[in-house]
Each structure stands twice: as structure tokens, then as C-alpha cells.
Amino acid sequence: MPERLKSAAERLTGAPVLLVVVAIASVQLGSSVAKDLYSAAAPLTVAWLRLLGAAVVLGVLTRPRLRGRSASDWFWVVAYGVCLAGMNVTFYLAIERIPIGMAVTLEFLGPLGVSVALSRRARDLLWVGLAAIGVALLGFSPGELDPVGIVWALVAGALWAGYILLAGPTGRRWSGVSGVSVAFWVGLVALTPIVLVGGLLPPAVPVVWGVGVLIGLLSSAIPYGLEMIALRRIEPRIFGILMSLEPAAAGLFALLVLGETLRPIELVAMACVVVASVGVVRSARPEPDPARPQV
């Protein structure tokens, strides 16, 4: 049985697309669980709880080796940790001021930009365009938008792009998901002084702390760990397009967990992003190497 479990684990870690899909599902389930917590705590408080939960859980599970690390190892993991923390904080600040659909749309400009910048095939640009249309449809929201919220969402998108580009180098220098674990501690250390000075520590309510730790597990520890493994085996531009599944997953979990219904335009938008994701993954399949014997 142990050998069978080991073999199954090896097959799972060898399927980067599957790992990304599971990570997306975990993030959006965590978002649904966190919905009530947003009304009970400030954005910075929720972000701090997420980082705390993820850092503690991953720290216990991975016990990363810190001694003997080079300056280069620390540079990449610190930069990665700052991006993780900043991405969470700025996104929460954005959705405090503008609708979450529009915030996701603006944030997606980050990974979309990575995909466009790294694309070498003309047909990939068509998939990027289709994904952009789908996300734009999902993000449509009537009414005026707070300019400060728009800026926060754009900053979150830039940090998301940074996360995509930094995760690969970090993962190659830190084995397993130890780099993710250390990055969360880096982010937690960076954010804690701001939370303390602002008097934003969570209230002494067990439910708030418990839900916060659960959010850290679902929205951070599990997905970022899986994405770190996947990004060692998948191109950043492909990862960027797969992230377009986020709105569709958010709608699905909102329906299942919260009972929120979907409008026809939202279903069309989800179809756009799903088709774009499938298309870019299929087009990214490696061509057979004529110099390599087929088995």
C-alpha cells in the first residue's frame, strides 16, 4: 500500500495542470468560507490571519531548512514573500471600495500581461483575448467605481504578475514547498508591524481566529503549495491563462456554498475563460522530438 500511495503521489505531482485546478478550487472555497469574516474584520486583519494560518500550518508540515542558505536563496524567497503578502493586502483593500468582480477583472491584468509578454505563438494571443473578454464580462458592474479601489486592484495585479515570475526561481532553490512556507513567514513578519501600529489585531473571538486559520489553509497554504510545485513544470504564460478559471470557480463555489445564482451573461463569461484555458493548455503540448526514440 505505501508503494501504491507513493506512485499515486508521483503521478499527481507530475500533472501540473491538475495541481493548478485543485489550487484554484481551494482558493475559491476559502473565499466563500471567508465571506462572513470580511464583515467582522478589517481587510488588513483578514490578510494577516490568512498569512498567520498558512505560515503556521506550512511551517509545522515542512520544517524548512534555513541554515546554509545562500544570499541568492534568501533574495528570491524574500521577494516572493513580499509579493504574496502585498497581493493579498492590496486585493482586500480593493474589494473594500469596488465590487469584487471588477477587482478580479483589474487584478487579472497582471497574469494576462505575463502571458502576452511571454507568448511566442500567434494563436496564444487569440486565447488570451478570449480569456480577457470572459473576465471583462464577469467583472461588469454598473455604477461608478472608486478610483482608489481601482488603483489597489491594479497594484494587486502587478504583484500577482510578480508572484508568477518569482515562484519558479524560488521553487528551484527551495525543495518541496519549503519556499512557500518561508515566504509566508516573510509576509507575516512584514505585515505584523503595520497591524500592530494600526490596532488591527483580530478580536478575541475564537470563531474569528478559527475561521481565519481555515482561510489561511484553504486560500493560501494549500493552493500556493500546489502552485509552487506546478510552476516548476509549467510555463509562466500557461499558468497565467489557467488562472482565468478563477472567476468560474468563484461562481461555482458561491452557488454551492452560499446559494448565489448565476445570470446568463456570467455563464457565457465562464464559458469564455474555460475554453481559453483549455485551448492554451492543448496548444502548449510539446511537439515530439525526432531525435528522441519513441516508447
N, C-alpha and C positions, 0 to 999 in steps of 0.2 A: 504493500500500500504506500509506504513512503516514497518508493521509486515512481509509482504512478502519479502521486501528488507532485513530485519534483518535475516529472515530464510535463504535466499539465501547466505548471507554473512557467516552465520554459517556453511552452507554446504561447501562453498568454503574453509574456514579456516580448515575444518575437512578433507580435501583432500590434504595431504602434497605432494604427488607425482605431482598433478596438479599444486600446487604452485611452485614447483621446475621447472617444464616445462615452466611455464609462466615467471619465473625469467630468465631462460636460453634464451628465446626468446627476452626478454627485453635487456639483456646484448649484444646479437649479433646484434640486431637492432642498439643499441648505438654504437657498434664498426663500423658498416657500415657508420653511420652518421659522425663518428669521423675521417674517413679515410683522408679526405682533411685537417683536422686540424692538423694531425701529421706532415704534411709538412710545416705548418705555425708556429709551436711552438715546443719547446724542450720537450723531454719526461717528465722531472720533471714539466714543466709548465702545460702540459696536465693533469698529475696526480693531480696537485694542483687544477686545475679548476674542475676536477671531484669531489674531496673532498669538495671543496667550494660549488658547486652546490648541492650536496647531503646533506651536513650539514645544509645549509640554508633551503632547502625545508623540510627536515625531522624535523628540529628544529621548524619551524613555525607550521607544522601539528601536531606534537606530544607534544610539550611543556613538555619535560620530567621533572619529579620531582627529584631535586638534593639534597634537604635538607633531613636530617635524614638517609642518606645512610651509610651503614657500610663500614669498611675498605675492607671487602671481596667483596662487591658490586663494589667498585672502582677498586680493583685489577683486577677483571675479565674484566670489561669494558675497562680499560686502555690497558690491554694485547690484547684484541680483536681489539681495535682501532689501535694499533701499527701494528698488523698483516695485517689489511685491508690496511693501508697506505703503508706498506712495500711491500705487494703483488702487488699493482698497480704500484708502482715506479719501482720495480725490473723487472716486466714484460715489461714495456715500455722501460727500458734500454736494455733488452734482444732483443726486436724486432728491436731496432735501429741497431743491429750488425748482427743478424742472421734472416733467414726467419721466418715469423710468424708461419707457420705450424710446423717447428721444435721447435720453442719456446713453442708452446702449447703442443707438444709431451713431451718435457722435463718437463714442468710445471706439466703435468698430473701425473708424478711420485709421487707427493705429495699425492693427494687424493687416488691414486691407492694403495700407501703404507698403508694408513689408512684402506682401505678395506681389504687388505691382513692381516694386523695385527689384525683386529677385527673379521675376519671371523671365524665361528665355524662349517661351513658345507663344505664338500669337493667339492660339486657341485658349490659353490660360487667361488671357486678358478678357475673353468673352465670358468665361466662368466668373471671373472677378466682377465683371459688370452685372451679371445676373444676380450674384450674391448681394451686390450693392443695392440693386433695385429691391430685392426682398427685404433687406434690412431697413431701407428707407420706408417701405410700406408698413413694416411693423412699428417703426418709430413715429409714424404720422400721428400728430396730436394737435387738435385745434387750440387756438388761444395764443396769447403772447408768451414768449419764453424769457425767463430771467437771464440777462447776459452773463451774470456771474456764474450761474449754473452751467451755461454753455461753455464758459472758459474752463471750469472744473472738469467737465466731461472731456474736453479736448486734451487737457493735461493727462487725464486718466488714459486716454487713447495713446498718447505718446509714451507713457510709462508701460502700457501693455505691449507696444512695439519693442521697447527696450527689454522687457521680460522675455519676449520670444527670442531675441537675438542673444541675450545673456545666458539663457538656460542651457543652451548647447555647450558653450565653453565651460560653464560651471559644472555641468554633469560629467564632462570628460576629466575633470580634475578631482572630483569628489565621488567616490564609489557609491553605488546604490542610490538611495535618496538622502544620503547624509548631507549633501549640499543644500537640499531643500530645508532640512532640519536646522542647519546653521543659519541659513538665510532668514528663517522665521525668527530666530533669536536676535539676529541683527536688526530686523524690522521692529521687533518688540522693544529692544533697547533704545532704538532711535525714537520711537513714538512715546515711550513711557514718560520722559520729562515733560512733554507737551501736555499729556493727560494730567499729570500731577499739578503742573502750574495752572492749568485751566480748571482744576477742580472737577474733572470729568471721570473720576473713577466710578465704576458701576455701583449702584446702591446695594446695601447689604441685604439683598433679597435672594435666597437660594435659587429660585426659579430663573432669575435673570442670569446668574452665573452659570447655572446648569445649561440653559439654552445657549448661552454664549460659547461654552465649551463644545457643545454639539455642533454649533455653526462652524467653529474652528475646524472640527473634524470633517464635516461634510463639504464645507465651502473652501477649505484650504488644504488641510493635511492630506486627505485622500486625492483630490484632483491634482494638486501641484506635484505630489509624489509620482502619480501616474504620468503626468505630462513630462516630468523630468526624464523618466525612463523612455518615453516615446520620442522625445526630441533628440535623443542620441541616435535614433534610427529613421528619422523623418526630416525632410527638408523644411526649413522655417516657412517657406511660401505655402507649402501644403498644409502645415499646421495652421497658418493664418486663415486659410479658407475653411478648414474644418471648424474653426471657432464660429463660423457663421451659423452653425447649428444651435448656438446658444439661445437665440430668440425662440426657435421652435421648441427646444427643450423646456424653456421657461413657460411657454404657453401650455405645454402638455402637463407639467407638474402643477401649474396653477389650477388646471382643470381637475386633476386627480386629487390633489391635496386640499385645495381651497374651494373647489366647485365653481371656479370662474369660467364662463363660457367664452367661446371664440367667435368673432364675426367673420363673414365670408372673406373680407379683404385680408384678414390675418391668416386665414388658411391658405390663400393664394400666396401671400408673402412667405409663409413657411415652406410651401412647395418650391418657391424660387430658390431659397437658400439651401434646401436639401438637395435639389437637383444640381445646383452649383457645386456643392460639396462632393457629391458622388462623381460628377464629371471631372473635377480636378484630381480626385484620387485615381480614377481609372486612367486618365491621361498621364499620370505620373508613374505608371508601372514601368519598370526598367525593361529596355529592349534586350533581347537575347544577345549574348556576347559570342560572336562567331569563333573567337579564339578559345573559348571555354567549352570543353566537351559536355554534351547534354546527358543528364542521367534520368 
